[in-house]
Amino acid sequence: MLLSRRAQRLIGMGLVITPLETPRRFNPLAQSLEASQKLGGRELVWRFDGGDITSDGGVLALKKLEERTGIVRRFAACFTDYRKADQIEHPLLDLIMQRIFGLALGYEDLNDHDDLRRDPMLAVALGKDDVKGEQRRRTQDRGKALAGKSTLNRLELTAPDYDGNPRQKGSNKPETKKIVVDPESIDALLADLFLEAHAQAPERIVLDLDATDDVLYGKQEGRFYHGYYHDYCYLPLYVFCGEHLLCARLRMSNIDASADSVEELEPVIARIRQRWPLVKIQLRGDAGFCPRGSPKTGHRGSLQNRPTITIIQDVDFDARAATLGRCEQCLERGKEAASHSIWPARLVAAQDSEDHRCPPRNRR
């Protein structure tokens, strides 16, 4: 038996080394255990022939919710699929449902679906007949009932101006990304779902605007360092009304938090006005929507938390002014101000607090 140089030196020092014939590795399945044991008066049994096991049983609740609401089906209608139906195994609705259910289960990365595609419970939720993928066309796909990341990314990477051409633009290579999304249809769907959730028009609604960080872990396109979040990220804009999402727009982070907020609000407000023409709409945002050096008036804020500015408007968007400001007196007292100049003449500003009133500057 060949020994290492170190072992030979130890033998030369008079030490005796007896090599093991087999390495000592602990294998719990190879240990002799009794079939059952008693634990607190109860019989404890373990077996290793349980078959397919999943930790995603909650997806069945998502399946039932979709059957009642049809939200995912309506969302799928916002896409156009140019693939040939006789050459695919995963229809458009299945791809979208798999992606959305995966997100709801906490699997946000497409890479996660290389494992999820083997999950029989997720296949059941999608209504697959062959939940184990044993009848797939290609041998290499058998045992994987669902789509992998390379198929799912076609939902997100297809050029918005793709017209169904089988070849890539400026190349003779075949085009593989053939599923096109209509962003305007998705925006309209979000507003419609919000409106349909109310049996009657409310007297007043509050739309919350907020920008947050979407941290990047690679060198993605449009990657910038953000000084507030101390990381490379995107800066998406969100518009909520209570728990209802009305707008989600992915943006680069080399912009102000309030950038393009009016442009994003225009179609949302317009669609709400079509259904509820008399509702009062209150817009609310934090200090990120209050750049310095702009006209000021009413305020609403907190000394403990990050201040909040509030504007109530009951007009359409003919005026495009989109600046919010701080009152100097409010700044000294740690309070934020809202600007009267953001909306046209019929704008009604938020109520002043009992202990302080902003001076009537630049009113229109």
N, C-alpha and C positions, 0 to 999 in steps of 0.2 A: 504494500500500500504506500503510495507516495505521500510524503509529509511536507508541509510548508517549511520554509527556512526558519520561521519563528519557532515552529514545533521542534525542528532539529536542534536549534540552540538550547531550548529548554531541556531536551533529552541529554545534551552534552553537560548540562548543569546537574545531572543526576535525578531529574524529575521523570516520572513515568506517566506517559499519556496513553490512554486507552480510547481510540476513536470509536464513536457510536456507529453501529451498522445502519441505523435509520435516524433521521432527525426527530427530536422530540417536539412535536407540534400538537397543540390541544385541538381536538376535533370533538365538539359536543355531541355530534350525531353518532360518533363511534364509541361513546361511553356506554357502559352497561347500566341502564336505568330501569327501574321497575315500571311496569305498564301504568301504574297509578300510585298516588300517594295521598295521605290524609293531610289536610291543611285546615286547621280550625274546625274540625268536624265535618269538613266537606271533602269530597273526592276530587283530586287534581289530576287531570288527564291531559296529555299532550300527544299530538299526532302530526305527521309531516306529509300527509297525503290529502291536504285540503283542496287541491286543484287551483283554479284561477282565483286570486285574491285581489281586491281593490280597496283603496282607501277613499274613493271618490263616490261613495253611495249617494251623497247629496245631489248629484247630477240628476237623479230621478225627480227630485222636487223641481229642478229647473225645467225638466221635460214637461211636467204637469202644468207649470206656470205658463210655458209657451203654448201649450194646447188651449189654455183658457184665454190668453191675450193675443196670440199671433204676432207679437212684436217682432220677433226675428224674421218671420216670413215677410212682413212689411219692410223690414230693413233690407232683406235680400232683393226686394223689388227695386231698390235703388242702384243695382248693379246690372250690367249687360255682359252676358257670357257669349263670347265669339268662338268658343271651342266647339268641335264637332261632337254631337251627343253620342254617336256610335263609337267614339274612340276614347271615352272617358269612363272612369269607374266611380268618381266622386262628383255628384251634381253640385251646382252652385249652392243650393240651400244647405247641403250637408257640410260643405266647406265653411260657410259662414256660421252655421250652428256649432260646428266643432270649435271654431276659433272663439266665439262668444262664450260658450260653456267653459272652455278652458280658462278664459280670463276670469269668469265668475268663480271658478274653483281655485284661483290663485296662480295659474300658470300663464304668466304674461309674456314669456319669450317663445318665439317660434321653435327654438331648439327643444323645448319641453315636449313638443308633439312627436319627436322621434321615439319617445317612450310611451306617451299617451295613445299613440296609434295602436298599441297592443292592448289597451284597457278595454275589456269586454263590457264594463258598465257604461262607458261613454258610447260604445257602439250601440248598446241597447237604447240609450237616450236619443241617438240619432235615427233610430228605427231601422238599423241594419238587419237584414235577414241572416247574414253570415257574420255573427258577432266575433268569431275568432279568425276571420279572414282565411279560412281554409280553402275557399274556392276562388281566390284571386287569380287573375289571368297569368301573371308572371310568377315564376317559382320563387324569385327573390322577395316577392311581396307577401307570400303566404305566411299566415300567422300574424299579420298586421292588417286589421280590418279597416283602419282609418287612414287618412292622408298624412303624409310627413311634412316636414317644414318646407321642402322644396316646392311642393304643390301649393301649400297654404300661402306662401309669400307672393303668389301671383295675385292675390286679393289686394296686396298693398303696393306692389311695384309696377303695375301696368301704367304706361303713360296715359294721361288723361285725354289725349287727342288720338288715341289708337282707333283706327277705323275698320278693323277686321282683316287687314292685309296679312296674308300668311307669311310674308317676309319682313325682316327688320328694315327700317328706313335706312337708305344708303348702303345696304348690304344684301347679299344673297342668302344670308343665314336665316333659318326658319325662326319665326317669332313664337316664343313659348308663353309669353305673358299676354293673355287675351281676355282678361276680366276687367272691365272698366267700371269705375264708380262715378256716380253723379253727385257731387258734394251738395248742390242746391237741393236735391231731393232729400238728402239726409237731414239738412237743416230744417226743411219743411216738416219732415216726419217728427223731429224732436218737438217742434212747436205744436203739431197736431196731437201728439200723445199727451202733452201738458193740458191742452184745451179739453180733450176728451175725458180727462180725469175729473172734471168739474161738471156737476149736474146743472149748475146755473152760473152765470157770470158773477164773480165777486165784485164788491164795491171798489176794492183797492188791491193791488198786488205789488210785491217788492222783488225787483230783479237785482241780484247780487252779481257784481263783476269782480273777478279776481284773476290774477296771474300767479303762476307758481312755477317751480323748477321741475324739469324732467331731466335728471342727471344722465349724462352720456359716459359710457365706459370704453369708447373707442374713438376713432377719428372720423366720425360721421360728417356728412356734408352739412354745412351751415353750423359748425361747432364753434362756440365762442365761450370765453371765460366770463362768468358773471360775478361782479364784486360783492353783491349782497349775499349770494348763496355760496360763495367761495368754491366754485366748482365749474367745470365745463357742462353746459346744459342747454336745453331748449327752454323757451319761456311761453308755454301755452296759455291762452286766454279762455276762461270759462265764464259762462253766464248761467246762473241758477235762479229758480224761483222755488224756494223751499227745498224740497228734495228732488225737484224735477230739473234735469239738465236741458237747457235750451240752446246752448252753443258751446262747442269745443273746437278751438282753432290752434293748431300747432304752429309755433312761430320760432324764429331764431332769437337768441337772447341778447343780441347787440342793439336792442331797441328799448324804448321806455315801456313800462308796464301798461300804460294806458293807450299805447299806439294802436290805431285802427279800431278802437273800441266803438266809436260812433258808426263806422261802416259795418261792423259786425252786428250792432244793435238794430240797424235800419230794417233788415228783413224780418227780424224777430218781432219788433214792435208792429210792423205792418201786418204781419199774419195774425197777431193777437187782436189788432184793431178790426180786422175783418170780421171776427167772431164776437168781440166785445168792444163795440165802438165807444162806450161811455165809461169804461173802467179807468180809474186813476192809476197811473204807473209810477212807482217810486224806484229810482235807481240808487244803488248803494255800493260804494267801493271804499277801500282803505286809503291810506295816505299815498300809496303808489299812484293813485289817480289824481293827485293834487300837486302838480309841478309848481315850483316857485315862480314868482314874477307874473302872475295872472290876476285878473280882477277877483274880488272877494265879497262875500256876504255871509249868509246864515251858516250855522255850524251844528254839528252834533258829534260828540266824541267822548272819550274816557281818558282819565289821567293814568289809570293802571294799565289798560290794554292799548294795543295799537289803535290810534284814532280812526274813526269812521266818518266819512262825509256822506251826506244824504241830499238827493235832489228829487223833487217831485215834479213831473212834467205831464201835461195833458195835451200835447201838440204833436204834429207830424214833424218830419225831419227836413223841412225846407232849408233851415239854417244849418251850416256845417261847422260852426264854431265848436271846438272840443277841448277847451282848456278849463281846468279846475285850479283854484288857488287857495291860499291861506290868508286869513286876516292877521295883520301884524299883532293886534291886541290878543287874538286867539292864540297865536304862536307863543306869546309871552306867558300865557296861562296854560300852555300845553294842550290847546284845543285846535282841531282842524276846522277849516272853513270850506264851504261849497261856493261855487261861482254862479252868479246870476247870468253870466254871459254864455253858458254852455248851450242853452236852448233858446228858442225864439220868445216873443213878447209875452205869451200867456203862461210862461213858466212860473210855478209857485215854489218858492224856496222852502227848505225845512224850517221848522219853528226854532226860534232862539231859545236858549235855556233860561231859567228863571233868574240866575245870578249874573247873566252877562248877555249883552246884545251887541252884535257886530254893527259898526257904522254903515249907513246906507250908501255905499260907494259903487259907482258904475252901474247903477240899476238901469234897466231898459224898460 
